[in-house]
Amino acid sequence: MLRILIVEDDTQLATTLKYLVEDNPRYCVVATAEDAESGIAAAEAHDPDIVLLDLHLAHGSTGFPVAVRLNELGVACLFVSGKAPTFPMGDLALGCLMKPVTAEDVHRSLAMAEDLLRGRETIRPRPPRNLTIYSDAEALPPAPVVAEPGFIPSRASLKTRIEHWIAGRQHIRA
């Protein structure tokens, strides 16, 4: 049985997700949380297999600190958000399911996430249109051409990528 934690600030959506997830007898929702602090506490207390994580949470918090802590705990997460990051975050999540979601989107996304967790090859006909799976190839940007001797290419740090994503969101709001 796959143990699932839902971290979502919209209580109605969290309840709906809970019912959709538990519609499949292989899945069990162990807890729900509405902000980063309670999400981290719930993950530490309930040891879920996967977390459905909104990126914009209650009390002005975001899902990124939760994703970082889940990564430290070795717990996989799947972002469920109205606005996905513009860059792959394979080091933090399996992928991102864009809202609004249907029952079929949730079921197929969880099945694909379970396949990834179990190391099984996914043989699903096709993923939901609003699901982006972060593969290892997507997580790493293409290496730049070495312009000068001694230059060592590297990818932007997680902190830098999150700062760029937040800066882009603030620009949109302005």
C-alpha positions in Angstrom: 0.0 0.0 0.0 1.3 3.4 -1.0 1.2 5.9 2.0 0.4 9.4 0.8 0.6 12.8 2.5 -1.3 15.8 1.0 0.0 19.3 1.7 -2.6 21.7 0.3 -3.8 25.0 1.7 -7.3 24.8 0.1 -9.2 22.5 2.5 -11.9 21.7 -0.1 -9.3 20.7 -2.7 -7.3 18.7 0.0 -10.5 16.8 0.9 -11.3 16.2 -2.8 -7.8 14.9 -3.4 -8.0 12.6 -0.3 -11.2 11.0 -1.7 -9.8 10.7 -5.2 -6.6 9.1 -3.9 -8.4 6.7 -1.6 -10.7 5.7 -4.4 -7.9 3.3 -5.3 -7.5 0.6 -2.6 -3.7 0.5 -3.1 -3.4 4.1 -1.8 -3.9 5.5 1.7 -3.8 9.1 2.8 -1.9 9.2 6.1 -2.4 12.9 6.8 -3.2 16.3 5.3 -1.5 19.6 6.1 -2.1 23.2 5.0 1.3 25.0 5.4 5.0 24.3 5.3 5.5 23.8 9.0 2.6 21.3 9.5 3.6 19.6 6.2 7.1 18.9 7.5 5.8 17.8 10.9 3.3 15.4 9.2 6.0 14.0 7.0 8.3 13.3 10.0 5.4 11.8 12.0 3.7 9.6 9.4 6.6 8.5 7.1 4.7 8.7 3.8 5.9 7.1 0.6 5.0 10.1 -1.5 3.7 13.6 -0.9 1.3 15.5 -3.1 2.6 19.0 -2.5 1.1 22.4 -3.4 3.8 25.1 -4.0 1.7 28.0 -2.6 0.6 27.2 0.9 -1.2 28.9 3.8 0.3 31.6 6.0 2.5 32.9 3.1 4.6 29.8 3.0 5.7 27.9 0.0 6.1 24.2 -0.7 9.9 24.5 -1.5 11.1 24.2 2.2 8.8 21.1 2.5 10.3 19.6 -0.7 13.8 20.2 0.6 13.1 18.6 3.9 11.3 15.7 2.2 14.4 15.2 0.0 16.5 15.0 3.2 14.1 12.4 4.6 14.2 10.4 1.4 10.5 10.9 0.7 9.4 11.5 -2.9 7.0 14.3 -3.8 4.8 15.3 -6.7 4.1 19.0 -7.0 0.4 19.8 -7.5 0.2 23.4 -8.4 -1.7 26.0 -10.4 1.6 27.4 -11.6 4.5 25.0 -12.2 8.1 26.0 -12.0 9.4 27.0 -15.4 12.4 24.7 -15.0 12.6 21.1 -14.0 13.3 20.4 -10.4 14.1 16.7 -10.5 16.2 17.0 -7.4 13.1 17.9 -5.4 10.1 16.2 -7.0 9.1 13.4 -9.4 7.1 16.0 -11.4 4.3 18.5 -11.4 0.6 18.0 -11.8 -1.0 21.3 -12.9 -4.3 22.3 -11.4 -7.2 22.0 -12.1 -7.1 18.2 -12.0 -9.7 15.5 -12.8 -10.1 12.2 -11.0 -8.4 10.5 -14.0 -5.4 13.0 -13.8 -4.9 12.1 -10.2 -5.2 8.4 -10.7 -2.9 8.2 -13.7 -0.3 10.6 -12.1 -0.2 8.5 -8.9 0.2 5.3 -11.0 3.1 6.8 -12.9 4.7 8.1 -9.7 4.3 4.7 -8.1 6.0 3.1 -11.1 8.9 5.5 -10.7 9.2 4.8 -7.0 9.1 1.1 -7.4 11.6 1.2 -10.3 9.1 -0.3 -12.8 9.0 0.7 -16.4 5.9 2.8 -17.0 3.7 1.2 -19.7 0.8 3.6 -19.3 -0.7 4.7 -22.7 0.1 8.3 -22.0 0.5 10.6 -19.0 -2.2 13.3 -18.3 -1.7 16.4 -20.4 -1.2 18.5 -17.2 1.5 16.2 -15.7 5.2 16.9 -16.2 7.6 14.2 -15.1 11.1 15.4 -14.2 13.6 13.0 -15.6 17.3 13.0 -14.9 17.9 14.4 -18.4 15.5 17.3 -17.8 17.0 18.1 -14.4 20.4 18.8 -15.9 20.6 21.7 -18.4 22.8 21.1 -21.5 26.4 21.7 -20.8 27.6 25.0 -22.3 30.4 25.1 -24.8 33.7 25.6 -23.0 34.8 29.1 -24.0 38.1 29.4 -22.2 40.7 27.0 -20.8 40.0 26.1 -17.1 36.3 26.9 -17.3 34.2 24.2 -15.5 30.5 24.3 -16.4 28.0 23.8 -13.5 24.3 24.0 -13.1 22.6 26.7 -11.1 22.1 25.8 -7.4 18.7 25.0 -6.1 18.6 28.3 -4.2 19.4 30.2 -7.4 16.7 28.3 -9.4 14.1 29.0 -6.7 15.1 32.7 -6.5 14.7 33.0 -10.2 11.3 31.3 -10.1 10.1 33.6 -7.3 11.4 36.6 -9.1 9.5 35.6 -12.2 6.3 35.2 -10.2 6.7 38.7 -8.6 7.3 40.2 -12.0 4.0 38.7 -13.2 2.1 40.1 -10.3 3.4 43.7 -10.8 
